[in-house]
């Protein structure tokens, strides 16, 4: 997000816009808490994870009274356009705010879940994948040397984009995602078959939304001859220095967002589609569910033999 904040600020200033940043997401909008952003104030942040403006959940904004308060803040500060950097929930909030305020809303997709409809990739996804891959590569060293099976839980409460890509990149024997439930008996069969092939170690990558991984580890321990261990990567995936890929996407998304503002094209979302940075209707993004390419599970299965 920092790379996007930096790019919006600097490109906006090059177009003679005055830029302010509301702190802590929608909460800052409701409390009128913001800071003036200049090319100098956003210096030295492109390599930092997270967001210099901070963020938190704001249940009050889900209430109609909260939206009206947001409209009031925009009016009091003469805001002509609002760039919202976040995921599907943030985009829905922006769309609701636009209906009440008439202010241009531009959505920049930034979520490690990569589940925003209309974009092939979101800011932060590549960073989270690389963070998890680096960690699991180290875990595999232990799995091989101790001849153990490790279940590694990664983030993804509702969708499996993150787990699927991570699983393929680390050569996981099994990938577990919410979109494709699988019975524990089938998982055990796969691991037993691997054992007969001579595999004495294995990695199971599971999205947190798949189910109770602790119980899964206990059941697998009972039903297989292998030692089974559970490792939960957790919030480490959200931090760290962003990859070059995430920084580049953030900068290009921001440029497209400012361009949409210049052309007075409100209520737009920015995305990557077939290698091209595009803008499309914000409502299109919020009213559709991004499909997961389940074909990749078949590819991962062939690669794990």
N, C-alpha and C positions, 0 to 999 in steps of 0.2 A: 504493500500500500504506500510506503514511503516514496518509492520510485514514481508512483502515479501522482501523489501529492506534489512532488517536486516538478514533474513535467507539466501538470495542469497550471501550476503557479508560474513557471517560467515562460511557457508558451502563451499563457493568458496575458502576462505582462508585455510580451512582445507585440500583442494585439491591442495594447493600451487599456486592458481591463484592470480593475482593482479587485484583488482576491482576498477573501477572508475564509478561514477554516473553522467550522463549528467543531468544538471539542467533545469527545465522548459520544460521537454519533448523534442519534436523534435526541439524546438527552441534552446535548449542547444547544440544539435548536429550540427545545422547550424552555431552557433556562437562559437563553440568549448569551451563552458562553462561547466566545470565539476569539480567535487571534488573527491579526492582519498577517498575511503571507506575502513575502517579498522574495525576489531571487536570492537574496543573501540569507534570509531566515530558513530557507530550505536547502542550504548548502550542507554538504557532508552527511546527507541522510540516505543517499541512493543504495548504500551498502548495508543499511540497517534493517533488520527484520521488524515486523509489527508496524505501528503507525505512530508518528510523532504527535498526532492529534488525539491519540488514545481512543478506546471504544468500549462500550458496554451495552448490555441489553436494556431496552427501554420499554417495558410493558405499558407505560402511560401513553406512548405514542399510538398504541393500538386502539385506544379509546377515541371516539369522535372529538371529545373535548381537547385531547392532546393534539390532534391534527389541526384543530382551530387555533391552538396556541402556536403551533408551528407556522401557520399562515400569518399570524400576527407578527412573529419574529421576522419573517421574510419581508413583510411590508415595512416594518420599522427600520430595517437596515437597507431598504431599497435594493433588494437582491433581484436581479433580472434572470439569473439562471443558477441552478444548483446541480453540481456534479456529485452524484452519489456513488461511492466506491464500496462495493459489497456483494452479497449474494442475492438469492431469490427473495428472501424476506425484506431486504433493504430496497429492492426494486419495487416490491408491492407497496411498501410505505411511500416511496417516491411517486408512484402512480396515483395513490390516494391523495397525496399532498397536492399534486398538480391539478386535480379536479377541483380543489377548493381554492387554490391560489392563482392559477393561471400562469405561474412561473415555469419557465422551461426546465425540464428535468432530463438529465443525461446520466444513464447508468453505465458505470465501468465495472465489469464482472471481476470480483476478487474473492475467491474462496478456494481453500485447498480441496474441497469436495468435488470441484469441477462439474457441478450439476446444474449450471445456469443454461437454460434453453437459448439457443441462437448463437452460441459460440463453441467452437471446437475445444477451446482451452481457456482457462481463467488464470488471472494473476495469482501466483502462489502455488499452483498445482505442481509445476515442475520442481519447485523448491522442496515441497513436501515429499514428493516421490524420491528425489535424490537423498534427502535426509534419512528417510526410512530405508532406502536401499543400502546406504553406507552402514547403518546400524545392523541390518540383517546379514550383510556380508560378514560382519564380525561374529554374529551369532552362529553363522554356518561353520565358521572355523571351530567353534566349541562343539557344535553338533557332530562334525566329522571326527574330531579327535576323541570325543567321548562316546561316539556311536549312539547319539540320542535323536529323538524327534522333538523339534521345537514348534509349538504353536505360537505364532507372532501376531498379536492383535494390533491392527492399525486403525486410524480414525475412519469414520464413515458410518454415521448413525442410521442413515436412511438409504444411501446409495453406495454402490460398489466401485465407482470409477477409480478411486485411489488404490484400493486393495487389488483390483485387477491389474493395473499397470505395474504396481510394485511387485506383485506376484510373478508376473512375466519377467520382469527385470532381474529378479534374484533367482530365477529358476525354481520356483516353489513346486513341490510335488502336488500340492492341493491348494486351491484358491477358494475361499468361502465368502460369498457376497449375499446381501439380502435379496437380490433379484432372482437368485437361483438356489433355493433351499436344497440341502442334501442331507440324507439320514446318516447318523453316525456309523451305522453298520457299513454303509458304502465307503465312508472315509477309511474305516478299518480295513476293508477289503483292498483298497488302493495301497495302503501302507504295507499290508501283508504281501501283496503282489510284488511290491518294490523290494521287500526283504528277500523274497525268493530269487529276485534278479541279482541279488548281491548288494543291494543298497542297505547300508547299516545306519544311515542317518537320513533325516528329512526335514523339510521346512513346510509348514502349513501356514499360509497367510490368510488371516481372517479379518474381515471388516467388523468393527464393533457392533454394527447393526445386525450381524448374522445371528447372534445369540450369546449365551453365557459360555465364554471360552474357558473359564475355570472349570465348569462342569464338564465341558468337552474334553479337557485335558485329563480329568479324573477318569472319565469313561474310557478314553483311549488307553490309559494306563492299565485298566482292568482287562481290556479286550485284546491287547497286543503284548508281544514279548519285549517291546522296546521301552526304554526309559523315556517318558514324555515330560517335557517342561513347557511352561507358559511364560512368555515375555510380552508385556504390554508396553508399546513404545509411548503412547499417550501424547501429551502436549508438546513433547520435543519436536514433533512434526510441524508445529505452528511457528517455531522460532528459527533463529539462525540467519545468517547472511543469505539474501536471495540469490538464486542462480542467475547467470547471464541471461538465460531464456526468460525468466520472470521479469527481470529489469527491462529487457527489450520490449516485451509485450506491454508492460505498464506504460512505457514511454510512448509507444505507438498508439495504444488505446487512448491515452490522454490527448495526443495530438488530434485524433479523430473526434474526440469529445469537444475540444475547443473549436474545431472547425464546424461542428454541428451548431454550436452556440452562435458562431459568427454568421452562419446562414439562417439563423433563427428557426432551426429545425428542432422543436421541442419534443419532449416525451420520446426520446430515442435511447436505445441501448447500443453499446459498442461491442463488437465481437470479432472473432477470427473464424472465417469460413473458407475452407479450401485454400488456405494460405494467404487470404486477402483480409485486410482490416476493413470492416464494414459497419454501417449503422442500420438499425431496423427499429420498428415500432416497439416501444417499451412494453406495451400491453401484450404484444406477441410473445415476449419472453416470459411474462408472469402468468400467462394463461396456458402454457404448454409445458409438458414434462420432457426433459431431455432424455433421449433413448440411450441405453447402454448397449454397446456392440458385444452381444453374448458370443459371437463367433470367436472372439479372442480367447474364451475359455477352452474352445476346441483346440486352438493353436497352442495354448499353454499345456494342454493335456498331451499333445503330440511331442512337445519339447521336453516333457518330464519323464519320458520312457527310460 
